[in-house]
Amino acid sequence: DSIFFRDGVRRIDFVLSYVDDPNKEGEKKLERRKEFESNLQKAGLELETEDRKESEDGKIYFVKIHAPWEVLITYAEVLNIKVPIRENDIPSTVENPLDCMLAPLRLPESVMHPEPDYFTAPFSKDKQELYLINDESTFFSPSMRNRIVNYILTRCPYGTEEGKKKFGIKRLLNNGTYLAAYPLHDCQYWKKANDPNCDNERYTLYMEWARFLRFYKEQPLDLIRKYYGEKIGIYFAWLGFYTEMLFLAAVVGLICFLYGLFTMDENMSSKEICDPAIGGEIIMCPLCDRDCEYWRLNTTCQSSEYSHLFDNVATLFFAIFMGIWVTLFLEFWKRRQARLKYEWDLVDFEEEQQQLQLRPEYEAKCTQKRRNPVTQEMEPYLPVTSQAVRFCISGATVLFWVSLIIASMIAVIVYRLAVYAAFASLMENTQSLQPISGLLTPQLATSVTASCLNFVIIMILNFFYERIAIWITDMEIPRTHMEYENRLTMKMFLFQFVNYYSSCFYVAFFKGKFVGYPGAYTYMFNRWRNEECDPAGCLIELTTQLTIVMAGKQIWGNIQEAVVPWICNWWGRRKARNNPENLYSRWEQDHDLQTFGALGLFYEYLEMVIQFGFITLFVASFPLAPLLALMNNILEIRVDSWKLTTQYRRPVAAKAHSIGVWQEILNGMAILSVVTNAFIVAFTSDMIPRLVYYYAYSESEDSPMSGYINNSLSVFLISDFPDRNRPKENPEGLVICRYRDYRYPPDHEKKYLHTMQFWHILAAKLAFIIIMEHVVFIVKFFVAWMIPDVPADVKAKIKREKYLTQKILHEYELEKLKERL
């Protein structure tokens, strides 16, 4: 179980695996491997091959790669890697008085900060004595070493095919020349290594971070960064910070929910609906054409009581609170990110460095060359005409697939309309459903089944979108890795945004808004009658939709992330367990694990950003959404850490100084959330009509809300029904029925036209939207202006480090000059 060559001295920095292919294609692969490995050795890397006879299954060859000191220092300079020059002498921040209370959440100092804090400077081969090099074998951390070796592997040529120079391990993996390429974990996750030279960081991470019983503990971010690299470290820092901030939103949301729960008995609207003398006497018009019967309003008693849980005054407060919470979250994250940038030596790391590093795929596919104005070197480029054609094809494909999502959403709406009529007639005519008919109204039954169907369609479409987005982005041939990731992110986010949120937008802003009235209903495709909202409002249906899609996505995501890799690994290891453990080498153990992949983190961010949309865009309809998200994220942190530490090969370390394009997406969603929540409170909730009635139309001083239900229902003369709408039966000989709208009665001169109250309510809704948006936006921008992006102490530390580094370098140059003189 060693991470060294057979000599026990040279560390294994990377492993390549392959199998013999007996056919003609195998000869080609053998030639490629010989050429590739020869070029790796010319680049200075040292290789050692394990014969297949030594492997557990007797089929796989393993090529172990070691980067000697000369190679490491050469490429450390190329990659601008920062290394220690002096221990940091800046005193640590003042002790927090709450530290003693937070002690149970803390991890040991040796785990939290596994190495001292240093002043650092970019490595230079000519100034080696300047750096704190105690031991050449440990000066560069394993994550730095695997990053350097990966850089060489991605650019190493392996021959010329079809007149083009071919290079890069990625192509060799794609064409089957090699099975896998990966750096090694340093030990088993459940026990320390026998070799005293092993760091055992994987074991520490598993014991202190990746176990669910540690869910209440802080994350050892410095150790995560040291072991996995800055890119993965910044993701876990962001996820942890987001989860901490969710705690505040979850507490306020829970208080708002409890307010709704404790004031259920005081809700005059549901009291009137449930009252046999009021709701029991109100005969409502049929819910569908021909087959449905007239029904009494008090049959929706229970659903109207439950709708008060989410549709009350606290909803308005919570919508405004979340608008401000989003701003606080984004601003405080910028400060946290700035602190990490300083602590992790990323202050001077800019994307420009990555911009200069072309993707191997770009270099391979672009045959034309021109001079780079920055480096003044000839490099490949893609002609403008080719770029334009590729973008046109890409844009058309994106539009086609977005249209497909919208088409599938329309199909679900058609399902809702078709099934709604069936549920309505079934529930009215079936005695066996009486016990649950009060709770399960036709609207709710339709909403639940449609939400489940919608969730299944979302999951199926997701499967295709991932592949389509990657195919489109590959076809565009982005120039750099960062450009590739940003383009893929925008496409995937657009697909997911439309896919996950379109059904919620339909229920929030379209359902029940274009119904018409009895005798003049609006029809979709001139066939299906548009849905009406429950007499208690549409908000409860939006809550149902949101709960099913959000909870379903989180459960499915955790199954995919944790259970699937575990089953795959168990299946792959079942044969190996028959052999003695001392024959099952470290490289074979890691070979049997799952591959994290270049887009592994991308999917993690995407999952969390979609969740962020659920808890911000539609939070006015569901105050418990942040609590659901908090519970999921506490689990998510441990699931992600467990699978990275135990189920996946060690990812290649990569640098990143921020969460990248996701920051802009979160900012965009924060602004959109203010607009959507204002519209939900105004048009989906029943709050504005109630307030207008309370202040302008109430006739009782003692109980201002009494009579609201009767006021909100208009009268329709049954004899005015056209044959298409008229129910087949009217056993009670009813003359009138009621429907939810503000229209003049049949005996008025403006028969069935909108009343003045309708226009008053509409004006109040529009005024509310304008006022709420302006208030929240003013507070948001004021808060953003008040909170600086970089903390003052971090600014001071950055300046001091730059000053000291320049001073040390200057003194070093002076010493050298004196020696020469």
VENZI-V124978 format. One record per residue. SS is DSSP state (~ for helix, > for strand, _ for the rest). BURIAL is I if it has 16 or more other C-alpha atoms within 10 Angstrom, else O. Layout:
<<SS,BURIAL> <SS,BURIAL>>
This chain:
<<_,I> <_,I> <_,I> <>,I> <_,I> <_,O> <_,O> <_,O> <_,O> <_,I> <>,I> <_,I> <_,I> <>,I> <>,I> <>,I> <>,I> <>,I> <>,I> <_,O> <_,O> <_,O> <_,O> <~,O> <~,O> <~,O> <~,O> <~,O> <~,I> <~,I> <~,O> <~,I> <~,I> <~,O> <~,O> <~,I> <~,I> <~,I> <~,I> <~,I> <~,O> <~,O> <_,O> <_,I> <>,I> <>,I> <>,I> <>,O> <>,O> <>,O> <_,O> <~,I> <~,O> <~,O> <_,I> <_,I> <_,O> <_,O> <_,O> <>,I> <>,I> <>,I> <>,I> <>,I> <>,I> <>,I> <>,I> <_,I> <~,O> <~,O> <~,I> <~,I> <~,I> <~,O> <~,I> <~,I> <~,O> <~,O> <_,I> <_,O> <_,I> <>,I> <>,I> <>,I> <>,I> <>,I> <>,O> <_,O> <_,O> <_,O> <_,O> <_,O> <_,O> <_,O> <_,O> <_,O> <_,O> <_,O> <~,O> <~,O> <~,O> <~,O> <~,O> <~,O> <~,O> <_,O> <_,I> <_,O> <~,O> <~,O> <~,I> <~,I> <_,O> <_,O> <_,O> <_,O> <_,O> <>,I> <>,I> <>,I> <>,I> <>,I> <_,I> <_,I> <~,O> <~,O> <~,O> <~,O> <~,O> <~,I> <_,I> <_,O> <_,O> <_,O> <_,O> <~,O> <~,O> <~,O> <~,I> <_,I> <_,O> <~,I> <~,I> <~,I> <~,I> <~,I> <~,I> <~,I> <~,I> <~,I> <~,I> <~,I> <~,I> <~,I> <~,I> <_,I> <>,I> <>,I> <>,I> <>,O> <>,O> <_,O> <_,O> <>,O> <>,O> <>,I> <>,I> <_,I> <~,I> <~,I> <~,I> <~,I> <~,I> <~,O> <_,O> <_,O> <_,I> <_,I> <_,I> <>,I> <>,I> <>,I> <>,I> <_,I> <_,I> <_,I> <_,I> <_,I> <_,I> <_,O> <_,O> <_,I> <_,I> <_,O> <_,O> <_,O> <_,O> <_,O> <_,O> <_,I> <~,I> <~,I> <~,I> <~,I> <~,I> <~,I> <~,I> <~,I> <_,I> <_,I> <_,O> <~,I> <~,O> <~,O> <_,I> <_,O> <_,I> <_,I> <_,I> <_,I> <~,I> <~,I> <~,I> <~,I> <~,I> <~,I> <~,I> <~,I> <_,I> <~,I> <~,I> <~,I> <~,I> <~,I> <~,I> <~,I> <~,I> <~,I> <~,I> <~,I> <~,O> <~,I> <~,I> <~,O> <~,I> <~,I> <~,I> <~,O> <~,I> <~,I> <~,O> <~,I> <~,I> <~,I> <~,I> <~,I> <~,I> <~,I> <~,I> <~,I> <~,O> <~,O> <_,O> <~,I> <~,O> <~,O> <_,O> <~,I> <~,I> <~,I> <~,I> <~,I> <~,I> <~,I> <_,O> <_,O> <_,O> <_,I> <_,I> <_,I> <_,O> <_,I> <>,I> <>,I> <_,I> <_,I> <_,I> <_,I> <_,I> <_,I> <_,I> <_,I> <_,I> <_,I> <>,I> <>,I> <~,I> <~,I> <~,I> <~,I> <~,I> <~,I> <~,I> <~,I> <~,I> <~,I> <~,I> <~,I> <~,I> <~,I> <_,I> <_,I> <~,O> <~,I> <~,I> <~,I> <~,O> <~,I> <~,I> <~,I> <~,O> <~,I> <~,I> <~,I> <~,I> <~,I> <~,I> <~,I> <~,O> <~,I> <~,I> <~,I> <~,I> <~,I> <~,I> <~,I> <~,I> <~,I> <~,I> <~,I> <~,I> <~,I> <~,I> <_,I> <_,I> <_,I> <_,O> <_,O> <_,I> <_,O> <~,O> <~,O> <~,O> <~,I> <~,O> <~,O> <_,O> <>,I> <_,I> <~,I> <~,I> <~,I> <~,I> <~,O> <~,O> <_,O> <_,O> <_,O> <>,O> <>,O> <>,O> <_,O> <_,O> <_,O> <_,O> <_,O> <_,O> <>,O> <>,O> <>,I> <_,I> <_,I> <_,O> <~,O> <~,O> <~,O> <~,O> <~,O> <~,O> <~,I> <~,I> <~,O> <~,O> <~,I> <~,O> <~,O> <~,O> <~,I> <~,O> <~,O> <~,I> <~,I> <~,O> <~,O> <~,I> <~,I> <~,O> <~,I> <~,I> <~,O> <~,O> <~,I> <~,I> <~,I> <~,I> <~,I> <~,I> <~,I> <~,I> <~,I> <~,I> <~,I> <~,I> <~,I> <~,I> <~,O> <~,I> <~,I> <~,O> <_,O> <~,O> <~,O> <~,O> <~,O> <~,O> <~,O> <~,I> <_,I> <_,I> <_,I> <_,I> <~,I> <~,I> <~,I> <~,I> <~,I> <~,I> <~,I> <~,I> <~,I> <~,I> <~,O> <~,O> <~,I> <~,I> <~,O> <~,I> <~,I> <~,I> <~,O> <~,I> <~,I> <~,O> <~,O> <~,I> <~,I> <~,O> <~,I> <~,I> <~,I> <~,O> <~,I> <~,I> <~,O> <~,O> <~,I> <_,I> <_,I> <_,I> <>,I> <~,I> <~,I> <~,I> <~,I> <~,I> <~,I> <~,I> <~,I> <~,I> <~,O> <~,I> <~,I> <~,I> <~,O> <~,I> <~,I> <~,O> <~,I> <~,I> <~,I> <~,I> <~,I> <~,I> <~,I> <~,I> <~,O> <~,I> <~,I> <~,I> <_,O> <_,I> <_,I> <_,I> <_,O> <_,I> <>,O> <>,I> <_,I> <_,I> <>,O> <>,O> <_,I> <>,O> <>,O> <_,O> <_,O> <_,O> <>,I> <>,I> <_,I> <_,I> <_,I> <_,I> <_,I> <_,I> <_,I> <_,I> <_,I> <~,I> <~,I> <~,I> <~,I> <~,I> <~,I> <~,I> <~,I> <~,I> <~,I> <~,I> <~,I> <~,I> <~,O> <~,I> <~,I> <~,O> <~,O> <~,O> <~,I> <~,O> <~,O> <~,O> <~,I> <~,O> <~,O> <~,I> <~,I> <~,O> <~,O> <~,I> <~,O> <~,O> <~,I> <~,O> <_,O> <_,O> <~,I> <~,O> <~,O> <_,O> <_,O> <~,O> <~,O> <~,O> <_,I> <_,I> <~,I> <~,I> <~,I> <~,I> <~,I> <~,I> <_,I> <_,I> <>,I> <_,I> <_,I> <_,O> <_,O> <_,O> <~,O> <~,O> <~,I> <~,O> <~,I> <~,I> <~,I> <~,I> <~,I> <~,I> <~,I> <~,I> <~,I> <~,I> <~,I> <~,I> <~,I> <~,I> <_,I> <~,I> <~,I> <~,I> <_,I> <_,I> <_,I> <~,I> <~,I> <~,I> <~,I> <~,I> <~,I> <~,O> <~,I> <~,I> <~,I> <~,O> <~,I> <~,I> <~,I> <~,I> <~,I> <~,I> <~,I> <~,I> <~,I> <~,I> <~,I> <~,I> <>,I> <_,I> <>,I> <_,I> <_,I> <_,I> <_,I> <_,I> <_,I> <_,I> <_,I> <_,I> <_,O> <_,O> <~,I> <~,O> <~,O> <~,O> <~,I> <~,O> <~,O> <~,I> <~,I> <~,I> <~,O> <~,I> <~,I> <~,I> <~,I> <~,I> <~,I> <~,I> <~,I> <~,I> <~,I> <~,I> <~,I> <_,I> <_,I> <~,I> <~,I> <~,I> <~,I> <~,O> <~,I> <~,I> <~,I> <~,O> <~,O> <~,I> <_,I> <_,O> <_,O> <_,O> <_,O> <_,O> <_,O> <_,I> <_,I> <_,I> <~,I> <~,I> <~,I> <~,O> <~,I> <>,I> <>,I> <>,I> <>,I> <>,I> <~,I> <~,O> <~,O> <_,O> <_,O> <_,O> <_,O> <_,I> <_,I> <_,I> <_,O> <_,O> <_,O> <_,O> <_,O> <_,O> <_,O> <_,O> <>,I> <>,I> <>,I> <>,I> <>,I> <_,I> <_,I> <>,I> <_,I> <_,I> <_,I> <_,O> <_,O> <_,O> <_,O> <_,O> <_,I> <_,O> <>,O> <_,I> <~,O> <~,I> <~,I> <~,O> <~,O> <~,I> <~,I> <~,O> <~,I> <~,I> <~,O> <~,O> <~,I> <~,I> <~,O> <~,O> <~,I> <~,I> <~,O> <~,O> <~,I> <~,I> <~,O> <~,I> <~,I> <~,O> <~,O> <~,O> <~,I> <~,O> <~,O> <_,O> <_,O> <_,I> <_,I> <_,O> <~,O> <~,O> <~,I> <~,O> <~,O> <~,I> <~,I> <~,O> <~,O> <~,I> <~,O> <~,O> <~,O> <~,I> <~,O> <~,O> <~,O> <~,O> <~,O> <~,O> <~,O> <~,O> <~,O> <~,O> <~,O> <~,O> <~,O> <~,O> <~,O> <_,O>>
